[in-house]
Structure formats: C-alpha cells, structure tokens
Amino acid sequence: MTASKTTPPKRGEIWFANLEPQTHSIEPGKERPVMVLQRDSISAAEHYRSVIVIPGTSQLKGSGSAMPLRARILARGKLRKDTDFLVGQVRAIAKERLTRGPVATLSKAETDRIAQALAEVCGLPPPSFTG
C-alpha cells in the first residue's frame, strides 16, 4: 500500500521508498526502507505533501564507531533484514515516493533512541521524553 490521504505515514513506522534519482554517490538511492521521523499531525495534514524520513541500509557496519550516525533495527514484520538507519542522511521526500508499508513499527524506546542520535548529530540539546 502506498501512502495516501487515508493512510498517512506515522512517526516510527518503517516504509519502503523509491529514492531515485540518486544525484550524488553519497546519497542513498534505489528502493530502500525509510523510518518516518515526522510528527503524525504534520503527516496527516493534506496540504503537506512531503514526509521527513531516515533512509536505511542492510549493509551493516560495526555499532561502536558508527554511532550515532547509524541506528540498528532488527528484522521484524515485513522488514526482512536487520537495517542500519543512516541518521546523518535525514531527508524530506514526497509522500508519493513511499512505495509500500508500513512494513514494521518501532517501539517508543527505539524511536526515542533514534531521536537522541539525531539530536547528537545536529548538535541539539537532548530531547526530553514524556509519556
């Protein structure tokens, strides 16, 4: 199922997205999993036609030195491979680029861990998490 007005992508969901054309060799291309980072209220707004995502890769790197640039999520649901989400490659894409999903949903703890890594990469203060 592609993202549509009736099924907006939600924060913490993993979808597959077509990231072509790849304009530079350091940018992730082809169809790959992406984690939705954007707030649900923004994704649900009909006039907002893009979504902020973190692209993933199944080419795993060691977790020590690669962190916080990568956040590993273990395979589950229709996400068939362990995936490193490339926190330093955050991007906005058109919702039409979302090709299928959601294929998995992250727990709140996993989403919070990725938000923490993003804050570290961007030099922002640590996020405060409330229930």
N, CA and C atoms as an extended XYZ file, in Angstrom:
393
Properties=species:S:1:pos:R:3:atomname:S:1:resname:S:1:resid:I:1 pbc="F F F"
N         0.843       -1.171        0.000 N   MET     1
C         0.000        0.000        0.000 CA  MET     1
C         0.889        1.235        0.000 C   MET     1
N         0.613        2.144       -0.901 N   THR     2
C         1.362        3.396       -0.910 CA  THR     2
C         0.700        4.391        0.031 C   THR     2
N         1.471        5.367        0.456 N   ALA     3
C         0.918        6.383        1.352 CA  ALA     3
C        -0.159        7.161        0.605 C   ALA     3
N        -1.253        7.379        1.249 N   SER     4
C        -2.342        8.129        0.616 CA  SER     4
C        -2.996        9.018        1.657 C   SER     4
N        -4.025        9.738        1.231 N   LYS     5
C        -4.740       10.612        2.158 CA  LYS     5
C        -5.410        9.807        3.267 C   LYS     5
N        -5.742        8.549        3.000 N   THR     6
C        -6.422        7.748        4.019 CA  THR     6
C        -5.448        7.037        4.946 C   THR     6
N        -4.209        6.884        4.553 N   THR     7
C        -3.227        6.193        5.396 CA  THR     7
C        -1.936        6.992        5.468 C   THR     7
N        -1.940        8.114        6.153 N   PRO     8
C        -0.693        8.884        6.234 CA  PRO     8
C         0.350        8.108        7.034 C   PRO     8
N         1.616        8.234        6.657 N   PRO     9
C         2.677        7.554        7.413 CA  PRO     9
C         2.772        8.137        8.818 C   PRO     9
N         3.096        7.280        9.774 N   LYS    10
C         3.184        7.718       11.170 CA  LYS    10
C         4.615        7.627       11.670 C   LYS    10
N         4.936        8.511       12.605 N   ARG    11
C         6.265        8.542       13.224 CA  ARG    11
C         6.601        7.156       13.789 C   ARG    11
N         7.803        6.684       13.474 N   GLY    12
C         8.251        5.390       13.973 CA  GLY    12
C         7.905        4.223       13.065 C   GLY    12
N         7.134        4.476       12.008 N   GLU    13
C         6.846        3.400       11.057 CA  GLU    13
C         7.993        3.282       10.066 C   GLU    13
N         8.181        2.065        9.567 N   ILE    14
C         9.157        1.824        8.509 CA  ILE    14
C         8.384        1.508        7.238 C   ILE    14
N         8.700        2.247        6.194 N   TRP    15
C         8.112        2.077        4.866 CA  TRP    15
C         9.253        1.809        3.892 C   TRP    15
N         8.917        1.315        2.708 N   PHE    16
C         9.882        1.301        1.615 CA  PHE    16
C         9.602        2.515        0.752 C   PHE    16
N        10.690        3.139        0.269 N   ALA    17
C        10.568        4.340       -0.554 CA  ALA    17
C        11.507        4.247       -1.738 C   ALA    17
N        11.080        4.813       -2.844 N   ASN    18
C        11.922        4.912       -4.030 CA  ASN    18
C        12.714        6.209       -3.928 C   ASN    18
N        14.025        6.096       -3.689 N   LEU    19
C        14.864        7.283       -3.509 CA  LEU    19
C        15.638        7.661       -4.771 C   LEU    19
N        15.226        7.135       -5.917 N   GLU    20
C        15.826        7.550       -7.180 CA  GLU    20
C        15.121        8.806       -7.668 C   GLU    20
N        15.760        9.681       -8.377 N   PRO    21
C        17.146        9.570       -8.813 CA  PRO    21
C        18.123        9.919       -7.688 C   PRO    21
N        19.194        9.187       -7.660 N   GLN    22
C        20.291        9.451       -6.727 CA  GLN    22
C        21.188       10.458       -7.421 C   GLN    22
N        21.281       11.676       -6.877 N   THR    23
C        22.006       12.730       -7.583 CA  THR    23
C        23.483       12.795       -7.233 C   THR    23
N        23.876       12.238       -6.092 N   HIS    24
C        25.284       12.196       -5.692 CA  HIS    24
C        25.570       10.818       -5.117 C   HIS    24
N        26.780       10.323       -5.301 N   SER    25
C        27.097        8.954       -4.888 CA  SER    25
C        27.014        8.740       -3.379 C   SER    25
N        27.077        9.802       -2.582 N   ILE    26
C        26.991        9.613       -1.125 CA  ILE    26
C        25.552        9.549       -0.633 C   ILE    26
N        24.574        9.859       -1.507 N   GLU    27
C        23.174        9.802       -1.118 CA  GLU    27
C        22.625        8.393       -1.334 C   GLU    27
N        21.843        7.903       -0.380 N   PRO    28
C        21.209        6.609       -0.598 CA  PRO    28
C        20.248        6.691       -1.771 C   PRO    28
N        20.282        5.692       -2.641 N   GLY    29
C        19.394        5.630       -3.796 CA  GLY    29
C        18.566        4.363       -3.761 C   GLY    29
N        17.941        4.025       -4.854 N   LYS    30
C        17.080        2.874       -5.109 CA  LYS    30
C        15.948        2.765       -4.092 C   LYS    30
N        15.185        1.669       -4.195 N   GLU    31
C        14.130        1.450       -3.215 CA  GLU    31
C        14.754        0.865       -1.956 C   GLU    31
N        14.441        1.469       -0.811 N   ARG    32
C        15.025        1.022        0.447 CA  ARG    32
C        14.087        1.365        1.591 C   ARG    32
N        14.293        0.740        2.758 N   PRO    33
C        13.462        1.096        3.896 CA  PRO    33
C        13.799        2.493        4.401 C   PRO    33
N        12.780        3.193        4.857 N   VAL    34
C        12.953        4.506        5.486 CA  VAL    34
C        12.124        4.519        6.763 C   VAL    34
N        12.641        5.199        7.771 N   MET    35
C        11.896        5.367        9.018 CA  MET    35
C        11.271        6.753        9.020 C   MET    35
N         9.978        6.825        9.291 N   VAL    36
C         9.283        8.106        9.336 CA  VAL    36
C         9.659        8.816       10.628 C   VAL    36
N        10.175       10.026       10.489 N   LEU    37
C        10.626       10.828       11.617 CA  LEU    37
C         9.623       11.921       11.980 C   LEU    37
N         8.863       12.337       10.997 N   GLN    38
C         7.966       13.480       11.121 CA  GLN    38
C         6.801       13.218       12.074 C   GLN    38
N         6.346       14.270       12.752 N   ARG    39
C         5.190       14.180       13.654 CA  ARG    39
C         3.943       13.753       12.891 C   ARG    39
N         3.103       12.959       13.548 N   ASP    40
C         1.881       12.458       12.923 CA  ASP    40
C         0.955       13.584       12.476 C   ASP    40
N         0.850       14.657       13.262 N   SER    41
C        -0.071       15.748       12.914 CA  SER    41
C         0.348       16.425       11.609 C   SER    41
N         1.637       16.483       11.347 N   ILE    42
C         2.113       17.087       10.093 CA  ILE    42
C         1.876       16.125        8.933 C   ILE    42
N         2.172       14.837        9.141 N   SER    43
C         1.958       13.845        8.083 CA  SER    43
C         0.499       13.764        7.669 C   SER    43
N        -0.409       13.965        8.622 N   ALA    44
C        -1.841       13.858        8.333 CA  ALA    44
C        -2.403       15.090        7.622 C   ALA    44
N        -1.682       16.195        7.649 N   ALA    45
C        -2.173       17.422        7.004 CA  ALA    45
C        -2.188       17.241        5.487 C   ALA    45
N        -3.343       17.400        4.883 N   GLU    46
C        -3.482       17.181        3.437 CA  GLU    46
C        -2.607       18.116        2.613 C   GLU    46
N        -2.410       19.343        3.085 N   HIS    47
C        -1.634       20.306        2.313 CA  HIS    47
C        -0.124       20.060        2.413 C   HIS    47
N         0.303       19.206        3.337 N   TYR    48
C         1.736       18.923        3.492 CA  TYR    48
C         2.041       17.636        2.754 C   TYR    48
N         2.656       17.729        1.578 N   ARG    49
C         2.796       16.598        0.675 CA  ARG    49
C         4.124       15.868        0.781 C   ARG    49
N         4.961       16.258        1.734 N   SER    50
C         6.231       15.552        1.917 CA  SER    50
C         6.295       14.964        3.314 C   SER    50
N         7.284       14.118        3.521 N   VAL    51
C         7.471       13.468        4.814 CA  VAL    51
C         8.972       13.407        5.102 C   VAL    51
N         9.354       13.630        6.352 N   ILE    52
C        10.764       13.586        6.749 CA  ILE    52
C        11.092       12.160        7.173 C   ILE    52
N        12.136       11.600        6.559 N   VAL    53
C        12.496       10.200        6.789 CA  VAL    53
C        13.993       10.048        7.024 C   VAL    53
N        14.350        8.893        7.571 N   ILE    54
C        15.749        8.487        7.694 CA  ILE    54
C        15.909        7.228        6.852 C   ILE    54
N        16.744        7.261        5.805 N   PRO    55
C        16.929        6.076        4.973 CA  PRO    55
C        17.705        4.988        5.706 C   PRO    55
N        17.409        3.754        5.328 N   GLY    56
C        18.086        2.611        5.928 CA  GLY    56
C        18.927        1.854        4.920 C   GLY    56
N        19.821        1.006        5.430 N   THR    57
C        20.644        0.142        4.595 CA  THR    57
C        20.805       -1.209        5.277 C   THR    57
N        20.869       -2.261        4.474 N   SER    58
C        21.137       -3.597        5.023 CA  SER    58
C        22.637       -3.886        5.030 C   SER    58
N        23.451       -2.935        4.563 N   GLN    59
C        24.908       -3.070        4.638 CA  GLN    59
C        25.334       -2.569        6.021 C   GLN    59
N        25.364       -3.491        6.971 N   LEU    60
C        25.575       -3.149        8.370 CA  LEU    60
C        27.036       -2.841        8.648 C   LEU    60
N        27.254       -1.872        9.520 N   LYS    61
C        28.597       -1.504        9.979 CA  LYS    61
C        28.660       -1.766       11.471 C   LYS    61
N        29.871       -1.875       12.019 N   GLY    62
C        30.035       -2.069       13.459 CA  GLY    62
C        29.315       -0.995       14.234 C   GLY    62
N        28.685       -1.367       15.338 N   SER    63
C        27.856       -0.414       16.080 CA  SER    63
C        28.670        0.594       16.883 C   SER    63
N        29.908        0.306       17.218 N   GLY    64
C        30.688        1.201       18.077 CA  GLY    64
C        30.988        2.544       17.455 C   GLY    64
N        31.896        2.582       16.479 N   SER    65
C        32.329        3.858       15.906 CA  SER    65
C        31.284        4.473       14.987 C   SER    65
N        30.349        3.687       14.483 N   ALA    66
C        29.351        4.199       13.554 CA  ALA    66
C        28.259        4.991       14.265 C   ALA    66
N        28.120        4.794       15.562 N   MET    67
C        27.078        5.510       16.287 CA  MET    67
C        27.573        6.914       16.599 C   MET    67
N        26.805        7.958       16.562 N   PRO    68
C        25.362        7.966       16.406 CA  PRO    68
C        24.906        8.080       14.955 C   PRO    68
N        25.803        7.922       13.983 N   LEU    69
C        25.415        8.088       12.587 CA  LEU    69
C        24.518        6.971       12.072 C   LEU    69
N        24.503        5.850       12.764 N   ARG    70
C        23.661        4.717       12.377 CA  ARG    70
C        22.891        4.223       13.590 C   ARG    70
N        21.667        3.798       13.351 N   ALA    71
C        20.846        3.200       14.401 CA  ALA    71
C        20.330        1.865       13.872 C   ALA    71
N        20.743        0.774       14.494 N   ARG    72
C        20.369       -0.562       14.014 CA  ARG    72
C        19.002       -0.973       14.533 C   ARG    72
N        18.192       -1.471       13.606 N   ILE    73
C        16.882       -2.027       13.929 CA  ILE    73
C        16.879       -3.467       13.416 C   ILE    73
N        16.514       -4.390       14.294 N   LEU    74
C        16.497       -5.803       13.926 CA  LEU    74
C        15.275       -6.120       13.075 C   LEU    74
N        15.439       -7.108       12.186 N   ALA    75
C        14.364       -7.523       11.285 CA  ALA    75
C        13.110       -7.880       12.084 C   ALA    75
N        11.957       -7.528       11.536 N   ARG    76
C        10.662       -7.849       12.142 CA  ARG    76
C         9.584       -7.573       11.121 C   ARG    76
N         8.437       -8.163       11.308 N   GLY    77
C         7.333       -7.940       10.386 CA  GLY    77
C         7.785       -8.200        8.955 C   GLY    77
N         7.503       -7.266        8.079 N   LYS    78
C         7.908       -7.398        6.672 CA  LYS    78
C         9.262       -6.763        6.391 C   LYS    78
N         9.930       -6.265        7.442 N   LEU    79
C        11.316       -5.804        7.322 CA  LEU    79
C        12.162       -7.056        7.503 C   LEU    79
N        12.604       -7.648        6.407 N   ARG    80
C        13.195       -8.987        6.432 CA  ARG    80
C        14.667       -9.027        6.821 C   ARG    80
N        15.338       -7.876        6.812 N   LYS    81
C        16.768       -7.841        7.140 CA  LYS    81
C        17.011       -6.838        8.254 C   LYS    81
N        18.018       -7.134        9.088 N   ASP    82
C        18.475       -6.128       10.042 CA  ASP    82
C        18.885       -4.909        9.228 C   ASP    82
N        18.587       -3.725        9.739 N   THR    83
C        18.786       -2.486        8.977 CA  THR    83
C        19.441       -1.432        9.839 C   THR    83
N        20.469       -0.775        9.285 N   ASP    84
C        21.055        0.406        9.907 CA  ASP    84
C        20.376        1.626        9.300 C   ASP    84
N        19.759        2.451       10.147 N   PHE    85
C        19.171        3.693        9.665 CA  PHE    85
C        20.230        4.781        9.753 C   PHE    85
N        20.421        5.483        8.643 N   LEU    86
C        21.519        6.441        8.459 CA  LEU    86
C        21.103        7.806        8.995 C   LEU    86
N        21.300        8.003       10.288 N   VAL    87
C        20.805        9.192       10.980 CA  VAL    87
C        21.365       10.476       10.368 C   VAL    87
N        22.560       10.436        9.836 N   GLY    88
C        23.155       11.612        9.219 CA  GLY    88
C        22.647       11.893        7.817 C   GLY    88
N        21.693       11.095        7.316 N   GLN    89
C        21.174       11.263        5.954 CA  GLN    89
C        19.684       11.619        5.941 C   GLN    89
N        19.201       12.257        6.988 N   VAL    90
C        17.789       12.651        7.072 CA  VAL    90
C        17.414       13.459        5.844 C   VAL    90
N        16.206       13.217        5.329 N   ARG    91
C        15.747       13.991        4.172 CA  ARG    91
C        14.234       14.032        4.101 C   ARG    91
N        13.728       15.033        3.406 N   ALA    92
C        12.292       15.126        3.132 CA  ALA    92
C        12.054       14.565        1.740 C   ALA    92
N        11.029       13.734        1.620 N   ILE    93
C        10.661       13.170        0.323 CA  ILE    93
C         9.161       13.374        0.109 C   ILE    93
N         8.742       13.365       -1.145 N   ALA    94
C         7.311       13.422       -1.455 CA  ALA    94
C         6.659       12.145       -0.946 C   ALA    94
N         5.460       12.263       -0.395 N   LYS    95
C         4.749       11.072        0.095 CA  LYS    95
C         4.562       10.040       -1.008 C   LYS    95
N         4.491       10.506       -2.249 N   GLU    96
C         4.324        9.585       -3.382 CA  GLU    96
C         5.520        8.654       -3.560 C   GLU    96
N         6.665        9.003       -2.979 N   ARG    97
C         7.846        8.125       -3.052 CA  ARG    97
C         7.721        6.899       -2.143 C   ARG    97
N         6.813        6.955       -1.171 N   LEU    98
C         6.595        5.796       -0.301 CA  LEU    98
C         5.877        4.724       -1.118 C   LEU    98
N         6.537        3.578       -1.297 N   THR    99
C         6.016        2.561       -2.203 CA  THR    99
C         5.226        1.458       -1.512 C   THR    99
N         5.598        1.101       -0.280 N   ARG   100
C         4.835        0.091        0.450 CA  ARG   100
C         5.106        0.209        1.943 C   ARG   100
N         4.055       -0.081        2.674 N   GLY   101
C         4.207       -0.020        4.108 CA  GLY   101
C         2.904        0.313        4.791 C   GLY   101
N         2.965        0.423        6.084 N   PRO   102
C         4.184        0.227        6.875 CA  PRO   102
C         4.572       -1.250        6.924 C   PRO   102
N         5.876       -1.508        6.881 N   VAL   103
C         6.375       -2.889        6.940 CA  VAL   103
C         6.755       -3.272        8.357 C   VAL   103
N         6.946       -2.286        9.227 N   ALA   104
C         7.263       -2.520       10.641 CA  ALA   104
C         7.031       -1.211       11.389 C   ALA   104
N         6.912       -1.328       12.701 N   THR   105
C         6.747       -0.152       13.549 CA  THR   105
C         7.732       -0.250       14.705 C   THR   105
N         8.445        0.828       14.959 N   LEU   106
C         9.410        0.854       16.051 CA  LEU   106
C         8.700        1.053       17.386 C   LEU   106
N         9.320        0.544       18.435 N   SER   107
C         8.808        0.793       19.780 CA  SER   107
C         9.111        2.250       20.148 C   SER   107
N         8.478        2.744       21.182 N   LYS   108
C         8.755        4.106       21.651 CA  LYS   108
C        10.220        4.227       22.054 C   LYS   108
N        10.766        3.205       22.709 N   ALA   109
C        12.177        3.247       23.132 CA  ALA   109
C        13.105        3.344       21.920 C   ALA   109
N        12.801        2.614       20.854 N   GLU   110
C        13.633        2.679       19.645 CA  GLU   110
C        13.521        4.039       18.976 C   GLU   110
N        12.300        4.570       18.887 N   THR   111
C        12.099        5.885       18.293 CA  THR   111
C        12.830        6.950       19.109 C   THR   111
N        12.751        6.862       20.439 N   ASP   112
C        13.448        7.809       21.307 CA  ASP   112
C        14.962        7.711       21.120 C   ASP   112
N        15.485        6.488       20.959 N   ARG   113
C        16.932        6.299       20.757 CA  ARG   113
C        17.380        6.968       19.460 C   ARG   113
N        16.576        6.856       18.413 N   ILE   114
C        16.921        7.483       17.137 CA  ILE   114
C        16.814        9.000       17.247 C   ILE   114
N        15.814        9.497       17.959 N   ALA   115
C        15.686       10.953       18.173 CA  ALA   115
C        16.911       11.477       18.928 C   ALA   115
N        17.386       10.715       19.900 N   GLN   116
C        18.579       11.097       20.657 CA  GLN   116
C        19.799       11.155       19.732 C   GLN   116
N        19.955       10.152       18.870 N   ALA   117
C        21.081       10.122       17.925 CA  ALA   117
C        20.999       11.306       16.965 C   ALA   117
N        19.791       11.639       16.499 N   LEU   118
C        19.619       12.772       15.590 CA  LEU   118
C        19.995       14.075       16.282 C   LEU   118
N        19.585       14.238       17.524 N   ALA   119
C        19.943       15.446       18.273 CA  ALA   119
C        21.460       15.551       18.399 C   ALA   119
N        22.123       14.431       18.655 N   GLU   120
C        23.575       14.439       18.787 CA  GLU   120
C        24.249       14.817       17.470 C   GLU   120
N        23.774       14.253       16.371 N   VAL   121
C        24.343       14.554       15.056 CA  VAL   121
C        24.163       16.028       14.711 C   VAL   121
N        23.016       16.604       15.069 N   CYS   122
C        22.704       18.003       14.740 CA  CYS   122
C        23.219       18.995       15.766 C   CYS   122
N        23.806       18.515       16.865 N   GLY   123
C        24.302       19.420       17.890 CA  GLY   123
C        23.191       20.096       18.673 C   GLY   123
N        22.056       19.427       18.799 N   LEU   124
C        20.923       19.962       19.537 CA  LEU   124
C        20.928       19.429       20.966 C   LEU   124
N        20.246       20.112       21.883 N   PRO   125
C        20.144       19.570       23.229 CA  PRO   125
C        19.387       18.247       23.195 C   PRO   125
N        19.683       17.355       24.129 N   PRO   126
C        18.977       16.065       24.149 CA  PRO   126
C        17.479       16.280       24.266 C   PRO   126
N        16.695       15.484       23.522 N   PRO   127
C        15.241       15.632       23.629 CA  PRO   127
C        14.768       15.165       25.008 C   PRO   127
N        13.701       15.774       25.483 N   SER   128
C        13.101       15.306       26.732 CA  SER   128
C        11.904       14.455       26.358 C   SER   128
N        11.851       13.268       26.900 N   PHE   129
C        10.793       12.330       26.546 CA  PHE   129
C         9.783       12.277       27.677 C   PHE   129
N         8.531       12.479       27.294 N   THR   130
C         7.457       12.373       28.276 CA  THR   130
C         6.486       11.317       27.795 C   THR   130
N         5.874       10.662       28.734 N   GLY   131
C         4.934        9.586       28.415 CA  GLY   131
C         3.709       10.132       27.834 C   GLY   131
